[in-house]
């Protein structure tokens, strides 16, 4: 009897593609004319896999992606003043991206390490949320008015390492969204969830985020086998496919690879 293969297919594919990644040929360029480019990136406090603190590398990876909206995690120091670690003026000058402003913070870029950048639009509302759990975790609920006038809600989040915490955090996000008007919504961030099934926080989130594209492995960046980073949407058709941003620089700048997708703006209008 043949022994069943219990190793997930994406892990096998990552191992097989290890040699091919040296050429940098695995990155996928998204056709910008077909929609808005959205992305999520855990920058690991700007410390690369080589142990070097280098915010400039993170900024250059962001410029490689050239997103219209991007959610970053671990962009601030974790404790104390939660000082921001990136050069926001350089990022705005080089990419045209502006951070969503958060009131009540002095030196941090975002909220509990989460910062959301956008281009060619305006912020209609922003609501920082402290998520429950043993670790300091948070989320940003932001409503953006895009350049073409459409309105999009973005939840930028970083969930905890413990399954119990992730379940509580997912329920809090869903409860907060339940109190708001129905609107096309993206959830982007490091959800730290690799499981599927009833014990997975993804199972809870699926009740709201029905348009859930297939996950792509993004961690660890040198040989990605776990799909910890996610881009999820509330309506079918907003996003068709998520890709990993797999370049030579991204593989060393952080222990996570960025992920990216195209948002179909015509679907945003239809979903409203």
C-alpha atoms as one frame of an Amber mdcrd trajectory, in Angstrom:
protein
   0.000   0.000   0.000   1.293   3.429  -0.941   1.843   5.705   2.045  -0.306
   8.851   1.710   1.517  12.126   1.216   0.844  14.284   4.283   3.068  17.221
   3.264   1.027  20.132   1.856   1.545  20.724  -1.851   2.713  24.339  -1.398
   5.520  23.201   0.913   6.687  20.650  -1.657   6.517  23.329  -4.367   8.601
  25.753  -2.276  11.295  23.150  -1.714  11.384  22.239  -5.398  11.598  25.897
  -6.435  14.459  26.695  -4.072  17.121  26.574  -6.785  15.005  28.589  -9.223
  14.606  31.403  -6.685  18.278  32.289  -6.977  17.572  33.902 -10.346  14.807
  36.102  -8.931  12.566  34.902 -11.753   9.681  33.834  -9.487   8.351  37.337
  -8.807   5.123  38.202 -10.615   4.613  41.703 -12.014   1.020  42.827 -11.649
  -0.559  44.719 -14.591  -1.250  48.112 -13.021  -3.806  49.146 -15.611  -6.177
  46.380 -14.470  -6.789  47.666 -10.947  -5.318  49.089  -7.764  -2.331  47.298
  -6.318  -2.717  46.394  -2.634  -0.049  44.739  -0.498   0.847  43.588   3.001
   4.325  43.305   4.502   5.633  42.311   7.937   8.887  44.293   8.018  10.231
  42.573  11.180  11.239  45.883  12.755  13.505  46.448   9.715  15.849  43.620
  10.768  16.733  41.342   7.876  17.499  37.644   7.862  21.177  38.602   8.046
  20.544  40.230  11.436  21.151  43.768  10.144  18.853  46.672  11.012  18.358
  48.390   7.660  15.179  50.451   7.127  16.443  51.518   3.695  16.098  47.941
   2.420  12.473  47.855   3.535  11.803  51.171   1.807  13.345  49.888  -1.423
  11.206  46.720  -1.295   8.126  48.924  -0.933   9.281  50.882  -3.976   9.731
  47.577  -5.860   6.123  46.657  -5.134   4.883  50.142  -6.092   1.527  49.688
  -4.330  -1.478  51.969  -4.173  -2.296  50.732  -0.660   0.036  48.782   1.625
  -0.318  47.562   5.210   2.892  47.152   7.212   3.340  45.234  10.439   6.129
  45.637  13.010   6.993  49.083  11.672   7.536  50.482  15.194   9.554  49.399
  18.194   7.495  47.040  20.315   7.731  48.650  23.746   8.348  52.026  25.352
   7.698  54.973  23.038   6.941  52.641  20.110   9.203  54.751  17.945   8.707
  54.468  14.188  11.540  52.792  12.305  11.070  54.017   8.722  11.892  57.265
   6.951   8.353  58.343   6.086   9.502  61.424   4.160  11.719  59.274   1.914
   8.897  56.806   1.300   6.474  59.577   0.386   9.031  61.274  -1.865  10.070
  58.074  -3.659   6.703  56.306  -3.893   3.975  58.907  -3.418   2.603  56.908
  -0.476   1.276  58.695   2.618   0.727  57.065   6.015  -2.769  57.076   7.457
  -2.506  59.586  10.346  -3.225  58.334  13.866  -3.997  60.894  16.564  -2.622
  60.540  20.078   0.738  59.020  19.151   3.953  61.006  19.088   6.812  58.981
  17.646   5.165  55.832  16.283   4.253  55.407  12.611   1.098  53.433  13.205
  -0.765  51.577  15.914   0.869  48.666  17.750   3.283  48.378  14.825   0.597
  48.597  12.118   0.845  51.382   9.571  -1.265  51.802   6.446   0.039  53.740
   3.431  -2.087  54.934   0.516  -1.754  57.029  -2.622  -4.145  59.233  -4.591
  -7.034  59.366  -2.187  -8.253  60.627   1.161  -8.863  59.185   4.613 -12.550
  59.370   5.556 -12.214  57.631   8.917  -9.635  55.752  10.985 -10.214  53.727
  14.125  -7.233  52.197  15.983  -8.077  49.040  17.920  -6.139  47.359  20.710
  -6.695  43.644  20.241  -7.056  41.252  23.218  -4.359  38.731  24.138  -1.135
  38.296  26.051   0.968  40.095  23.420   0.592  43.758  22.407  -1.411  43.497
  19.184  -3.543  45.952  17.274  -5.478  46.741  14.135  -6.370  49.823  12.101
  -9.869  50.145  10.655  -9.644  52.763   7.934 -12.046  54.059   5.323 -10.328
  55.373   2.219 -11.872  57.363  -0.581  -9.960  56.321  -3.672  -8.952  58.629
  -6.485 -11.946  57.603  -8.601 -14.366  58.378  -5.749 -15.045  54.818  -4.616
 -14.852  54.074  -0.890 -12.966  51.113   0.516 -12.643  49.935   4.101  -9.242
  48.438   4.990  -8.487  46.520   8.169  -4.720  46.369   8.722  -3.975  43.852
  11.467  -1.327  41.749  13.145  -2.737  38.794  15.089  -1.039  36.965  17.934
   1.071  33.828  18.130  -1.329  31.948  20.416  -4.384  30.290  18.889  -6.654
  31.420  21.717  -5.548  35.019  21.195  -6.107  34.828  17.446  -9.639  33.543
  17.990 -10.443  36.428  20.351  -8.830  38.958  18.016 -10.737  37.666  14.991
 -14.030  37.888  16.930 -13.267  41.465  17.983 -12.580  42.516  14.388 -15.824
  40.899  13.249 -17.792  42.525  16.073 -16.428  45.955  15.170 -17.311  45.484
  11.513 -20.791  44.353  12.492 -21.374  47.775  14.058 -20.526  49.553  10.822
 -22.358  49.978   7.544 -21.916  47.247   4.980 -19.064  48.265   2.715 -16.431
  46.578   0.508 -13.693  45.629   2.980 -10.151  44.277   2.809  -8.403  42.558
   5.706  -4.635  42.664   5.247  -1.791  41.701   7.532   0.186  39.031   9.309
  -2.565  36.826  10.726  -0.095  34.247  12.089  -2.505  31.495  11.108  -1.358
  28.424   9.257  -4.098  26.036  10.319  -7.363  25.331   8.569 -10.560  23.853
   9.964 -12.701  24.587  12.989  -9.801  25.552  15.282  -8.477  28.118  12.845
  -9.212  31.812  13.268  -9.576  31.887   9.474 -12.712  29.816   9.876 -14.216
  32.570  12.033 -13.160  35.325   9.629 -14.694  33.478   6.686 -18.163  34.484
   7.885 -17.379  38.079   6.852 -14.576  37.706   4.330 -16.303  35.464   1.837
 -14.079  36.414  -1.068 -11.037  34.655   0.321  -8.358  34.122  -2.363  -6.038
  31.144  -2.072  -3.200  31.723   0.371   0.424  31.946  -0.733   3.418  30.941
   1.440   5.347  34.025   2.603   7.301  32.834   5.657  10.186  32.382   6.168
  11.434  34.599   3.371  14.405  32.394   2.460  12.206  29.338   1.922   8.533
  30.282   2.281   6.368  27.378   3.386   3.788  29.006   5.709   0.989  31.322
   4.555   1.000  33.620   7.596   0.288  36.818   5.635  -3.134  37.311   4.103
  -5.190  39.607   1.899  -8.897  38.812   2.302 -11.965  40.576   0.938 -15.608
  40.815   1.903 -17.065  40.310  -1.572 -16.360  37.847  -4.342 -14.539  39.398
  -7.270 -12.796  42.246  -5.438  -9.555  40.257  -5.537  -9.027  37.232  -7.725
  -5.540  36.104  -6.751  -2.807  36.925  -4.234   0.875  36.736  -5.165   4.056
  36.760  -3.151   6.589  39.507  -3.918   9.616  37.253  -4.288  12.726  39.241
  -5.180  16.351  38.979  -4.099  16.056  42.077  -1.910  12.759  40.997  -0.315
  14.290  37.651   0.659  16.869  39.327   2.867  15.173  42.554   4.059  12.729
  40.789   6.433  11.867  37.284   7.593   8.514  37.646   5.771   8.017  38.170
   2.051   5.442  40.803   1.060   2.222  39.688  -0.586   0.286  41.663  -3.182
  -2.900  41.584  -5.242  -4.967  43.607  -7.683  -8.156  45.201  -6.401 -10.780
  45.365  -9.127 -12.156  48.869  -8.627 -15.206  48.201 -10.797 -16.120  45.402
  -8.386 -15.871  47.828  -5.474 -18.540  50.016  -7.087 -20.786  47.019  -7.807
 -20.456  45.754  -4.218 -21.501  49.055  -2.615
